[in-house]
């Protein structure tokens, strides 16, 4: 099934609000005629803006024992959509994730969404950022725009400078003034083109180093969220992905990132990821290995299960459970992760959607389970993008929330509930428009599910359009106590579709834990071994001592055997039993039982109990790995590892190989029994071991592991001698400068070269700092010509040599050291008490300054409101804040800031300062 457009709409929003809409999308965003509303015609955009005056956020008591609620927040909804960030509203979440940031070097992954990539290229060039370094996708929105609604003024801060305005300024204030955590999300649907390359061993050091610098610049960020769509499997049509290596590289990247965070004393920073919910996305990413590597939280994208541009029939967009016509669901994915992959449920957050998926010409043949057809159409109605309506738009034009009457459909729409999928949807039989979305009821149910299954939390995409009701529902479903009530959510949460006639059925669909607060029923899931003829206990408990009138156990679903073979005991009570009435069980049995308790007051409550019966599972056996004891480099012979494995119950075994050294390329068979080494890319070393390790997995998930080693003998006659070369900086060195040499030598195994540097001046040896090998440096105490020699030696002991003369000139005392700008008298003098605006230029104390923004502050080296325009070199000042590339003298040396420096960040002590030579001024 095609899924390449499943998250297209998230980033299309950014295109729309910035006016950069591809021509191919034009039909999607055409507005309806003024007198024909989109909710009537099924075509066009409503453009219903987010209205902060409608916000109805309740306040709930903090409770660390309950799962948290997180929200992704865009950096584009404040444009056309009218979003106004509020610290008070955002503080209702436990974590807010600002989206999206990208990496320099990203190419277009989805040709329909080029804008963010183009912006990245612009910003990366402006700030001289390297490929694979993190960068804003909207410089103005993230750093400079003012948000009066959040108490943020506009500013002129540059990338990685402190105290930004924009959305980062909102995030800083949110973190500083409230208990809400701040995260940033990297990649996303349209920016994942570079992700596969970014996590490769040769590139991820740059990526990780830039993340550390980002956190140093913005220390209020306490979580990094990697939204790679998708590792090891196709995402956007032009994305690069590597099914053989992405998962391994991803895990190694996470391990190294965790280590780098710890080394930077940011042990507090959490690592989150976003993951596709379908099983193929989960398997391709090898999520369990990412948890082992250091991932703290998986935001499971349990939405976009339906989209009118690719789906073949009507289905739900964000259903909790599976139904007869569709396997995809939140429960199916989470159950697989917990029970098959053994991922700690505390690492998983379930997602809910604050937007819909719409379709036209819909013909519903079954309301529950949902079945039907639709026609792929042009210009399908939506809010700011076709075929998708934001929750604020839905609550305005399709379904009015009412404190006393619940959810009331509008404009000919009817609300229905699929009881099997536990999902709600709207349908208008007159215009045949279908709207699949999360309601406060389904959000409440998902929150109950999260609490029941001990998940790590619940989150939304996105928080921007929610005016409070969806978040309130999530809090109440998780069990938080209401502290201040703006709106009573009870009737709204307990509104099911009109096809659910029984209040008890609606209650049970919604309240997965406590169907009746006074009569709560609980049942724990069980996993045990299958034994023929055994009676398995069914056990439920209640919270109070109310007299019980009746208990009924029923089978809801089963796999592995037929339902008729699962027999529940006749003498039912809170403690009952069942047995499997079949002679030959060959696979695991998964059964779901429902217990319904009727109390003396005739109120009922129910709970679900899941049983997993594991059959006598076989374990694969590896009998041998066939491989050569020795392989001669250049022989041209095949170089293979062939594993021989067997299993008494599994005909189909899965294989996963890993090879060391890591530069050993695989030509084929990484997921097969026969692994072929790519002999064309095999390294030529004198003698070394190649070890292949294989994990064999059967259909039960049981594994066997083994490894084998081949000794590779290199051929000196095929070795090419290394070619030595190096670059020197600075180009125009002066007396007292530190001269740095960087090897640019060439070799087949350049990383394994050995380096020997030698410098002479007038025949005298000069001390060289060469502990780093590939780079070396020396201090040029005198003016004149220095001879620099580099000798490199390869793995066979063959050497290459290169010598370069380096000219060092005398150091003269420059004019920029006198503290006087000869052009200062050409500018108006600063006047105390006057107000200056951004870009105003003044002279003061013989120097020239430019105002960054509105100010009455006196210009000086320490005044953050002013930029020194004069070409003067000043000494470092402990009371000053310095921006990227600012230069100062300090302790006889000249220093350049690699990123922003706070007050007191001393050159030679603080890490952001680079020693670039002798002090300019004596």
Secondary structure, DSSP 8 states (H G I E B T S, - for coil): ---TTTTHHHHHHHHHHHT---GGGGGGG----TTS-HHHHSBSB------GGG----EE---TTS-EEEEEEESSTTSTT-----HHHHTTSSEEEEEEEEETT---SSTT--HHHHHHHHHHHHTT--TT-EEES-HIIIII--BGGGTB------TT-SS--HHHHHHHHHHHHSS-EEEEEEE-GGG-TTHHHHTSTTTHHHHHHHHHHHHHH-TTEEEEEEE-TTTTS--STT----TTTHHHHHHHHHHHHHHHHHHTT-TT-EEEEEEESSHHHHHHHTHHHHHHHT--EEEEE---S--TTT-SS---SS-SS-BTTB---HHHHHHIIIIIS---GGGEEEEEESB-EEEEEEEEEEETTEEEEEE--SSB-BSSBTTB-BHHHHHHHTEEEETTTEEEE-TT-EEEEETTTTEEEEEETTTTEEEEE--HHHHHHHHHHHHHTT-SEEEEE-STT--SHHHHHHHHHHT--EEE-SS--HHHHT---TT---HHHHHHHH-SS-SSTTS-EE---EEEE--TT-EEEEE-EESS---EEEEEEEEEEEESS-GGGEEE-SS-SSEEEEEE--S---S-EEEEEEEEEEETTS-EEEEEEEEEEE-S----EEEEEEE-SEEETTS----EEEEEEE-SS-SS-EEEEEEESTT--EEE-TTSSEEEE-GGG----SEEEEEEEEEEE-TTS-EEEEEEEEEEE--GGG----B--EEEESTT-BTT-EEEEEE--B-TTGGG-EEEEEEEETTEEE--B-TTSSEEEEE--SSEEEEEEEEEE-TTS-EEEEEEEEEEB-----GGGSS--TTGGGS-B--TT--B-TT-EEEETTEEEEESSSB-S---TT-TTEEE-S----B--TT--B-TT-EEEETTEEEEESS-B-TT--TTTSTTEEEEEE-S--
